[in-house]
Amino acid sequence: VVVSIIGLGFMGGSLGLALRRDAANTVVGHDPDPQADAAALERGCVDRTESTLAAACADAEVVVVCAPVAALPAVIDQALSAAPAGIVTDIGSTKEGIVASIDAAQRARFVGGHPVCGAEVRGASQARADLFDGATWLLTPTHDTDPARYATLHGLISRIGARPVAIAPAAHDRLVALTSHLPHAVANLLCSQAAQGRIDGHDPLAAVGGGFRDMTRVAGANPRIWVDIFLDNRVALAAALREHRRLLDDVVAALERGDAGYLARWIGDAAAARRSTLAAAFGDQASDLHRLALHLPDRPGVISGIAQAFGAAQINIEDLALEHFSPDRGGVLEVVVAGADAAQRALQLLDEQGYAAVATPLVSDEDAP
Ligand SMILES: NC(=O)c1ccc[n+]([C@@H]2O[C@H](COP(=O)([O-])OP(=O)(O)OC[C@H]3O[C@@H](n4cnc5c(N)ncnc54)[C@H](O)[C@@H]3O)[C@@H](O)[C@H]2O)c1
């Protein structure tokens, strides 16, 4: 397939690397910034670059627009004219506005897209060929979409290792508001609320623990990107926040009436929902995952020592997180392994390296309905 990538930054560059793993694809790129073109060529993200969008799209069967959100409508429009036979898609994080902006005569050849993966880095120099492996890639075909061209795009995305999932444009925006934009907004609120002032002389931010850090990992994400994303999806995000406020009011009311039954049901429902997110991430293994937690000194090589010992014992690390306290206090390492046997062997290996670890099931039986 001849693919044209317009915008050779981190995402466009990574897509080029992923496509070029298959010799059957030819990737032609264009970026208005000549340095971005040069970086993409140097990393092997493209077979060649062209100095104009028109030249880059001329022979394309598929055009993927990977420009910044604000530039998408104009660039998609140019790409549709420049690739008269091809299908055009984009990778922006909201879809309803973009799809609505497409000229009626061109709707058959445009399908909105949104790969649900990424990183907070910029430029093709950081590009990764495996970025899309196993990632969900949301696509927003409409009644107007040409089926044959859609099949070409769908096949291309599957073959680079991503999982295409079709969804209506408005539903897409509601879905990402709930699963991505709302958590970012709430993480920002948790941080700014804790930063509002001292409690009896104590700075709350100096007293936070692992729970707070887990909840706020995405707080303060790059404003260059996130102001645009919040504004772009403001209707769906505002609706999700209003629903959040309604649910908060219910919790406040339950606290005020001292309603233990409500609180227990509330926690139980949340536990069930969380179990299904683990099932989605880990499949059938979810009910058999064990979390090992241990205190770790801040020293080079400690993680590789543990990872290598597990590797030699054929214990697969399903997930790994490090919560860092400070250089002198070190941090807490959490490792997730599958199966009670593996957890026991892992505890023994850790013991041999002098770590006193504890293992707990990730999904406890007590939580089960
Ligand atoms: N980074 C992520 O995690 C992520 C995830 C999903 C979707 N996206 C979307 O991918 C797109 C690109 O993000 P990125 O992370 O690669 O950013 P980036 O800054 O690394 O790359 C953007 C590139 O677009 C180029 N560009 C600017 N104006 C352009 C125009 N008019 N025409 C063509 N190219 C233009 C820039 O020169 C730059 O090389 C954005 O729309 C973003 O919302 C990003």
The ligand as a Gaussian input file, in Angstrom:
#p B3LYP/6-31G(d) Opt

LIG

0 1
 N        1.477000      12.246000      21.220000
 C        0.425000      11.525000      21.542000
 O        0.427000      10.848000      22.577000
 C       -0.787000      11.465000      20.641000
 C       -1.704000      10.407000      20.761000
 C       -2.808000      10.347000      19.890000
 C       -2.968000      11.354000      18.940000
 N       -2.067000      12.391000      18.857000
 C       -2.265000      13.415000      17.847000
 O       -1.223000      13.304000      16.890000
 C       -0.982000      14.574000      16.292000
 C        0.530000      14.827000      16.251000
 O        1.050000      14.750000      17.561000
 P        2.584000      14.439000      17.852000
 O        2.636000      13.927000      19.235000
 O        3.159000      13.633000      16.753000
 O        3.218000      15.915000      17.820000
 P        4.648000      16.418000      17.278000
 O        4.781000      17.807000      17.779000
 O        5.713000      15.432000      17.564000
 O        4.455000      16.448000      15.696000
 C        3.610000      17.322000      15.016000
 C        4.217000      17.560000      13.623000
 O        3.251000      18.209000      12.811000
 C        3.936000      19.147000      12.017000
 N        3.007000      20.166000      11.543000
 C        2.704000      21.370000      12.085000
 N        1.813000      22.014000      11.305000
 C        1.553000      21.189000      10.269000
 C        0.732000      21.307000       9.104000
 N       -0.019000      22.392000       8.886000
 N        0.739000      20.283000       8.215000
 C        1.463000      19.170000       8.426000
 N        2.269000      19.021000       9.497000
 C        2.301000      20.022000      10.401000
 C        5.016000      19.694000      12.910000
 O        6.061000      20.303000      12.136000
 C        5.463000      18.428000      13.640000
 O        6.525000      17.781000      12.954000
 C       -1.811000      15.597000      17.074000
 O       -2.993000      15.876000      16.366000
 C       -2.139000      14.842000      18.345000
 O       -3.369000      15.252000      18.913000
 C       -0.979000      12.452000      19.683000

